[in-house]
Amino acid sequence: MQRNHFVNSLVVLASFTQFIYGVYADQVDPATIQLSINPNRQHALSQDLYGANNECIFRPVWFDHPAYAARYNEAGKPFFRFPGGTGSNFYNPSTGYFDDDSPSTRDYSGHNARIHKFTDGAGRVPDQYLKWVKQNDVAYSLVLNVCTQTFEQNRAWIESLGREGHQVARIEIGNEVFYDSYNWAFPSATQYVQRAQRITAVIRKELPDTEIGVLVPTHLYQDLDFLTEKRSARADHPYGWIKELKGKEFFDAVVMHMYSLTEMSGQTEPEDFIPYLEGYHQCDEYLTLRFNKTLAHLNRLFPKKKLWMTEYGVGGFGGTLKQYKLRDSHLGALHADVMLMRFINHPSVTVAHWHSFQHFFDFTGGIQGIGEHPHLPYTHFSLFKDAIRQSDSVHAVTVDGAEDDVDATVMMKDSAGYLIIANRLDNAYKIEQPVVMAGNNAVRLKDVLQLSHVDGQPLAVSAQNLERCESTTWIAPPNQSIVLPPYSITRIKFDSGQ
């Protein structure tokens, strides 16, 4: 067994007993769970679930930097989202800057100053990005600016994309424009739907192979009363998006963002921030209460529509909470892992963008460009790379003995695949081999990759660590148990022996 921080080298495990009683000596008798895989209960696996939001317009490194392509390929060519999140509502593709003369309260003058500096005044026009995606065979979605760009401006850009033969997989009509802060652009949902329908007609003509997604409010995940008469009067504005879009047929998918919250106020002083372990538990409770209900609501409200989860993870981007770095820790990344696993298991979800690719690395500027050491979220994100890229179907897996603590997903192609297991809470478990498929076919567990807390530190200490997690690889000996430490994720390659 080899245990490294960010470096995974596969070795033969000489003594599995040493792993159980040496590495996690405080968990000498983990409870046993039983897993069973049903290959007959399956749905197609969308490769675009392995995606990342990408907003580097105001970063020192642009797509023409060789380090960027290297990092993209190293990451397994994730499905990109351009030009990113909130900035998409202000991005002007003809100038390469953010429109900063809107009635919005957002001030992009600082970002524009950086863009001016990095480009010698040329702006970050999308030409280099579009050239880069062709050269590197990048699949991507485009977030259309329907706030500061007029219909005529968007039509001209879409016409140019079609004329130049660009392959845009998907287009999102805006980014989170249902919030009150966008009332200046969309006084009501009616204006949004009208604008979305009008530009959709252009997209259908110029980019006929492009799928189109419209926005539904994040309040579906944030507010348990949102769809009831108990919702607050302030929620009536975003609720209009549900009312206006329900029953419409002009779009292919609904777009939503899912951020779990710690319940801390955006005005919490940094010295009063709760420990990451406590924040993680708050997010896990949030997820348990709301996640499945939200997806069920979306399926009920928009039957036969695809679901695109174009941002997800640990929330808290407003006020002082920007300084709360749970999302950058092992625990925060583990929470995003669980969300991605649940998206994979849900057949209606075809797109997922982890927030964000630009958070995976240090953008150092100058000759170096991108730093050498990836951050913890990238270590977690890349755990899914081979499992998704080498599979084409998702299969039902049953966990018996830890249903409330453990999430699992199985991805396969032919008779081989990957089992990913997230032990979300503080009990250790072990999996007994062999795992059984429907029809009593034995599954042989082989290569194992596991991410867990740094060994030798109290959990309260390691939970605060933003630099390291334990990355362990080994080959699972036949008929030996595999231990799932608390707060860990484990990826296991297998074949069914057929």
C-alpha positions in Angstrom: 0.0 0.0 0.0 1.2 3.5 -0.8 0.0 6.6 1.0 0.8 10.0 -0.5 -0.4 13.5 -0.6 -1.6 14.1 -4.2 0.8 11.5 -5.6 -0.8 8.1 -6.3 1.4 5.1 -7.1 -0.1 1.6 -7.2 1.6 -1.1 -5.1 0.7 -4.6 -4.0 -0.6 -4.8 -0.5 1.5 -7.3 1.4 -0.7 -7.5 4.5 -4.2 -6.1 4.5 -4.3 -6.7 8.2 -1.7 -4.0 8.6 -4.0 -1.6 6.8 -6.9 -2.3 9.1 -5.0 -2.3 12.3 -2.1 0.0 11.5 -3.3 2.9 9.4 -6.6 3.3 11.3 -5.8 1.7 14.6 -8.5 3.6 16.4 -11.1 1.8 14.2 -10.2 -1.8 15.1 -13.6 -3.3 14.4 -15.5 -1.4 11.7 -19.1 -2.4 11.1 -19.6 -4.5 7.9 -21.8 -3.3 5.1 -23.1 -5.3 2.2 -23.1 -4.0 -1.3 -25.0 -5.5 -4.3 -25.0 -4.3 -7.9 -27.9 -4.8 -10.3 -26.6 -4.6 -13.8 -30.2 -4.8 -15.1 -31.2 -1.6 -13.5 -29.3 1.0 -15.4 -29.3 4.2 -17.4 -26.9 5.8 -19.8 -24.0 7.8 -18.4 -23.5 11.3 -19.7 -19.9 12.2 -20.2 -20.8 15.8 -19.5 -21.3 15.0 -15.8 -17.6 15.4 -15.6 -17.6 19.1 -16.0 -16.2 22.3 -14.5 -17.3 25.9 -14.4 -14.5 28.0 -15.9 -14.1 31.7 -15.5 -10.6 32.9 -16.1 -11.3 36.1 -18.1 -9.7 38.3 -15.5 -7.0 35.8 -14.5 -3.4 36.3 -15.6 -3.4 33.0 -17.7 -5.6 32.8 -20.8 -6.3 29.8 -23.0 -3.3 30.5 -25.3 -1.0 29.7 -22.4 0.5 26.2 -22.9 0.1 25.4 -19.2 -3.7 25.8 -19.5 -4.0 23.1 -22.2 -1.7 20.9 -20.2 -3.8 21.3 -17.0 -7.0 20.7 -19.0 -5.7 17.5 -20.5 -4.3 16.4 -17.2 -7.8 16.9 -15.7 -9.3 14.5 -18.2 -10.8 17.1 -20.5 -13.8 18.1 -18.4 -16.9 19.6 -20.0 -16.3 23.3 -19.8 -18.6 26.2 -19.0 -17.6 29.5 -20.6 -17.3 32.3 -19.8 -18.3 31.1 -16.4 -20.8 32.2 -13.8 -21.9 35.7 -12.7 -19.5 37.5 -15.0 -21.3 35.9 -18.0 -24.2 38.3 -17.4 -21.8 41.2 -18.1 -19.3 39.8 -20.6 -19.2 41.6 -23.9 -17.7 39.2 -26.5 -17.1 41.9 -29.0 -14.8 43.9 -26.7 -13.5 41.1 -24.3 -14.4 43.3 -21.3 -17.3 43.3 -18.8 -20.0 45.9 -19.5 -19.7 48.2 -16.5 -22.3 50.8 -17.5 -25.4 48.8 -16.6 -27.8 49.8 -13.7 -26.4 46.8 -11.8 -24.7 47.5 -8.5 -21.8 45.3 -9.5 -18.5 47.1 -10.2 -16.3 45.4 -12.8 -13.9 48.2 -13.2 -11.2 46.4 -11.2 -11.6 43.2 -13.4 -11.6 45.3 -16.5 -8.4 47.0 -15.4 -6.7 43.6 -15.0 -8.0 42.5 -18.4 -6.5 45.7 -19.9 -3.2 45.0 -18.2 -3.0 41.3 -19.2 -4.0 41.9 -22.8 -2.2 45.2 -23.4 -5.6 46.8 -24.0 -6.9 44.2 -26.5 -9.5 42.7 -24.2 -10.3 39.0 -23.7 -12.4 38.5 -26.8 -13.4 34.8 -27.3 -11.5 34.2 -30.5 -8.6 32.6 -28.7 -10.9 30.5 -26.6 -12.8 29.3 -29.8 -9.5 28.5 -31.5 -8.3 26.6 -28.4 -11.5 24.4 -28.1 -11.0 23.4 -31.8 -7.4 22.6 -31.3 -8.0 20.6 -28.1 -11.3 19.0 -28.9 -13.1 20.7 -26.0 -16.8 20.1 -25.4 -18.3 23.1 -23.7 -21.4 25.1 -22.9 -21.8 28.8 -23.5 -23.6 31.1 -21.0 -25.3 33.8 -23.0 -25.3 37.4 -21.7 -29.0 38.4 -21.9 -28.6 41.2 -19.4 -26.3 43.8 -20.8 -26.2 42.5 -24.4 -29.1 43.3 -26.6 -31.0 40.8 -28.7 -29.3 42.2 -31.8 -25.8 41.9 -30.3 -26.5 38.3 -29.2 -28.0 37.4 -32.6 -24.9 38.8 -34.4 -22.6 36.7 -32.2 -24.6 33.5 -32.6 -24.7 34.1 -36.4 -21.0 34.4 -36.4 -20.5 31.2 -34.4 -22.7 29.4 -36.9 -21.0 30.9 -39.9 -17.6 29.9 -38.6 -18.7 26.4 -37.9 -18.3 26.3 -34.1 -19.7 23.3 -32.3 -21.4 24.6 -29.2 -22.8 21.7 -27.3 -25.1 23.7 -25.1 -26.2 27.3 -24.4 -27.6 28.5 -21.1 -29.8 31.6 -21.3 -28.2 33.7 -18.6 -26.9 33.0 -15.1 -29.0 33.3 -12.0 -30.9 36.3 -13.3 -34.0 35.5 -11.1 -32.5 37.2 -8.1 -33.8 40.7 -7.1 -30.4 42.1 -8.0 -31.3 41.6 -11.6 -34.7 43.4 -11.5 -33.2 46.1 -13.6 -32.8 43.5 -16.4 -35.8 41.4 -15.7 -38.6 43.1 -13.8 -40.5 39.8 -14.0 -40.2 36.3 -15.3 -42.4 37.2 -18.3 -39.6 39.3 -19.7 -37.1 36.5 -19.2 -39.2 33.9 -21.0 -40.0 36.3 -23.9 -36.3 37.1 -24.3 -35.3 33.4 -24.0 -37.9 32.4 -26.6 -36.7 35.1 -29.0 -33.0 34.2 -28.9 -33.8 30.5 -28.9 -35.3 30.9 -32.3 -32.0 32.3 -33.5 -29.9 29.5 -31.9 -32.2 26.8 -33.4 -31.5 28.3 -36.9 -27.8 29.1 -36.6 -26.7 26.2 -34.3 -29.2 23.5 -34.9 -27.3 20.8 -32.9 -27.0 23.0 -29.8 -29.1 22.1 -26.8 -30.7 25.1 -24.9 -31.3 25.4 -21.2 -33.3 28.0 -19.3 -32.9 29.0 -15.7 -34.9 27.8 -12.7 -34.3 29.5 -9.4 -31.9 28.1 -6.8 -34.6 28.8 -4.3 -35.9 25.2 -5.0 -32.9 24.0 -3.1 -32.6 27.0 -0.7 -36.2 27.3 0.5 -38.4 24.3 1.5 -41.5 26.5 1.3 -40.7 27.9 -2.1 -43.4 25.9 -4.0 -46.0 26.3 -1.3 -48.3 29.2 -0.2 -46.0 29.6 2.8 -43.3 31.2 0.7 -42.4 34.8 1.6 -43.7 37.7 -0.5 -40.1 38.3 -1.6 -40.0 34.8 -3.1 -42.8 35.6 -5.5 -40.4 37.2 -8.0 -38.2 34.1 -8.5 -41.3 31.9 -8.2 -42.4 33.6 -11.4 -39.8 31.6 -13.3 -41.5 28.4 -12.3 -44.9 29.7 -13.2 -43.9 31.1 -16.6 -41.7 28.2 -17.7 -43.9 25.4 -16.6 -45.5 23.8 -19.7 -43.3 25.6 -22.2 -41.6 23.4 -24.8 -39.1 25.7 -26.5 -36.1 24.6 -24.4 -34.3 21.3 -23.9 -33.3 21.5 -20.3 -33.7 23.4 -17.1 -30.5 24.9 -15.5 -30.0 25.0 -11.8 -27.3 25.6 -9.2 -27.2 23.7 -6.0 -25.1 25.1 -3.1 -25.4 23.6 0.4 -25.2 26.1 3.2 -23.7 26.2 6.6 -26.5 28.5 7.9 -23.9 31.1 8.9 -24.9 34.7 8.2 -23.0 36.5 5.4 -22.1 39.1 8.1 -20.4 36.6 10.4 -17.1 37.9 11.6 -14.2 35.6 10.5 -13.2 35.1 14.2 -16.7 33.7 14.7 -16.6 31.2 11.8 -17.6 27.7 12.9 -15.0 24.9 12.5 -15.0 23.2 9.1 -16.2 19.9 10.7 -19.3 21.7 12.1 -19.8 23.5 8.8 -19.6 20.2 6.9 -22.2 18.6 9.1 -24.5 21.6 8.5 -24.1 21.1 4.8 -24.6 17.4 5.0 -27.9 17.9 6.9 -28.9 20.5 4.3 -28.2 17.9 1.6 -30.1 15.2 3.3 -33.2 17.3 3.8 -33.3 19.0 0.4 -31.4 17.2 -2.3 -33.7 14.4 -3.3 -36.8 16.7 -2.9 -35.3 19.2 -5.2 -34.7 16.8 -8.1 -38.1 15.3 -7.6 -39.7 18.7 -7.8 -37.8 19.4 -11.0 -38.9 16.2 -12.6 -42.5 16.9 -11.6 -42.5 20.5 -12.8 -40.6 19.8 -16.1 -41.2 16.3 -17.1 -39.1 15.0 -20.0 -36.7 17.9 -19.7 -33.0 17.3 -19.0 -31.5 18.7 -15.8 -28.2 20.7 -16.0 -26.5 21.4 -12.6 -24.1 24.0 -13.9 -22.7 25.0 -10.5 -22.7 23.0 -7.3 -20.8 22.5 -4.0 -20.5 24.3 -0.7 -22.1 27.7 -0.8 -21.4 31.0 0.9 -20.0 33.5 -1.6 -21.5 36.7 -0.1 -20.2 39.1 2.5 -17.6 37.8 4.9 -18.4 34.2 4.0 -16.1 34.5 1.0 -13.3 34.1 3.5 -14.8 30.8 4.9 -12.8 28.2 3.0 -14.7 25.0 3.8 -15.2 24.5 0.1 -11.4 24.3 -0.4 -10.8 21.6 2.3 -11.0 17.8 2.1 -14.5 18.0 3.8 -15.8 20.6 1.4 -14.6 18.6 -1.6 -16.1 15.5 -0.1 -19.4 17.2 0.0 -19.1 18.1 -3.7 -18.1 14.5 -4.4 -21.4 13.3 -2.9 -23.4 15.8 -4.9 -21.7 14.6 -8.1 -22.4 11.0 -7.2 -26.1 11.7 -6.7 -26.2 13.5 -10.0 -24.6 10.5 -11.7 -27.2 8.2 -10.1 -30.1 10.4 -11.3 -31.0 9.7 -15.0 -32.4 13.1 -15.8 -29.2 14.9 -14.9 -27.0 15.1 -18.0 -24.6 18.0 -17.2 -22.8 18.9 -14.0 -20.1 21.7 -13.6 -18.0 21.6 -10.4 -17.4 25.1 -9.2 -14.7 25.7 -10.3 -11.7 24.9 -12.6 -10.0 28.2 -11.8 -10.0 27.1 -8.1 -8.1 23.9 -8.8 -4.8 25.6 -9.4 -2.8 28.7 -8.5 -2.7 31.2 -11.3 0.7 32.7 -10.8 1.1 34.9 -13.9 4.4 35.6 -15.5 6.4 32.7 -17.1 5.1 30.0 -14.7 1.4 30.6 -15.5 -0.2 28.0 -13.4 1.3 26.6 -10.2 2.7 23.1 -9.9 0.6 21.9 -7.0 -3.2 21.3 -7.5 -5.6 22.1 -4.7 -7.6 19.6 -2.7 -10.8 20.1 -4.8 -8.9 19.0 -7.9 -7.6 15.9 -6.2 -11.2 15.0 -5.4 -12.6 16.0 -8.8 -10.0 14.0 -10.7 -11.0 10.8 -8.8 -14.0 10.7 -11.1 -12.0 11.0 -14.3 -11.3 7.4 -15.2 -14.6 6.1 -13.7 -16.6 8.4 -16.0 -14.4 8.4 -19.1 -14.1 4.6 -19.1 -17.8 3.8 -18.5 -21.0 4.3 -20.5 -23.7 3.2 -18.0 -24.8 3.8 -14.4 -26.1 0.8 -12.4 -28.2 0.5 -9.3 -26.2 -0.4 -6.2 -27.7 -1.2 -2.8 -25.9 -0.5 0.5 -27.1 -2.6 3.4 -26.0 -1.6 6.9 -25.1 2.1 6.5 -27.8 3.6 4.3 -27.7 6.9 6.2 -24.0 7.3 6.1 -22.8 5.9 2.8 -23.4 7.0 -0.8 -22.4 4.7 -3.6 -22.5 4.7 -7.4 -21.5 2.1 -10.0 -20.4 3.0 -13.5 -19.6 0.3 -16.1 -18.8 -0.6 -19.6 -19.3 -4.2 -20.6 -18.4 -6.4 -17.6 -15.9 -4.0 -16.0 -16.3 -0.7 -14.2 -15.8 1.4 -11.0 -17.5 1.4 -7.7 -17.3 4.8 -5.9 -18.2 4.9 -2.2 -18.4 8.0 0.0 -18.5 7.5 3.7 -19.9 10.9 4.7 -19.9 10.7 8.4 -17.9 9.6 11.4 -18.3 5.8 11.5 -15.8 3.5 9.9 -17.1 0.6 7.8 -15.7 -2.3 5.8 -16.8 -4.0 2.7 -16.7 -7.8 2.5 -15.7 -9.4 -0.7 -17.0 -10.6 -3.0 -19.6 -8.0 -3.9 -22.5 -9.8 -5.7 -24.3 -8.8 -8.9 -27.8 -9.8 -9.7 -27.7 -13.3 -11.0 -25.1 -14.2 -8.3 -22.1 -13.1 -10.5 -19.2 -12.3 -8.2 -17.5 -8.9 -8.6 -13.7 -8.9 -8.2 -12.5 -5.7 -6.6 -9.1 -4.7 -7.8 -7.4 -1.3 -7.9 -8.3 1.0 -5.0 -7.9 4.8 -4.7 -9.0 6.4 -1.4 -9.0 10.0 -0.2 -9.3 10.5 3.6 -8.0 12.8 6.4 -4.3 13.1 7.1 -3.3 10.2 9.3 -1.9 10.9 12.7 -3.8 14.1 13.4 -6.9 14.6 15.5 -9.9 14.9 13.2 -10.6 18.5 14.5 -7.1 19.4 13.4 -7.0 17.6 10.0 -10.5 18.9 9.1 -9.1 22.5 9.0 -6.3 21.5 6.6 -6.5 23.2 3.3 -3.3 21.8 1.9 -3.3 18.0 2.3 -5.5 14.9 2.4 -4.4 11.3 2.5 -4.3 9.8 -1.0 -3.9 6.0 -0.8 -3.7 3.4 -3.5 -3.4 -0.4 -3.3 -4.5 -3.6 -5.0 -7.3 -5.4 -3.0 -6.3 -9.0 -2.3 -9.1 -11.5 -3.0 -11.5 -12.2 -0.2 -10.2 -9.4 2.0 -12.2 -6.6 3.5 -11.8 -3.0 2.3 -12.1 -0.4 5.1 -13.9 2.9 4.6 -12.5 5.4 7.1 -14.8 8.2 8.4 -15.2 11.2 6.0 -13.6 9.4 3.0 -14.2 8.6 -0.6 -13.0 5.3 -2.2 -12.9 4.4 -5.9 -12.6 0.7 -6.7 -12.0 -0.7 -10.1 -13.7 -4.1 -10.7 -14.7 -6.7 -13.2 -17.5 -9.2 -12.9 -15.5 -12.2 -13.8 -17.8 -13.1 -16.8 
